[in-house]
């Protein structure tokens, strides 16, 4: 018999629930499974990812499929930066390499806004990429 799914983390956030929300996001993104990741977002979620603007889960899934086809061996770390009732801000770093074996560390900040059910309805991400040597990897 399988155990029931954990209750979703809903706003208003406390320090404990904000930290749990960030950890859940980190774990989902590190799975590199676009369908799994997309379940954290509302059906009509709006994203800004660098210079790309998306709306809806289907667009998020397609975006993530392409991302992880280009960004190989992706590994991410997220850290809670701040939170309020229904918003969380994080800083993050992730490392990946391209098909030619060039490694990068991407640094950024995300601002998240959640609906009453705890699904992310808005994500704004600013990201910068830094070329690194494979020997300089942290993750």
Secondary structure, 3 states (H helix, E strand, C coil): CCCCCCCCCCCCCCHHHHHHHHHHHHHHHHHCCHHHHHCCEEEEEEEEECCEEEECHHHHHHHHHHHHHHCEEEEEEEEEEEECCCEEEEEEEEEEECCCCCEEEEEEEEEEEECCCCCEEEEEEEEEEEEECHHHCCC
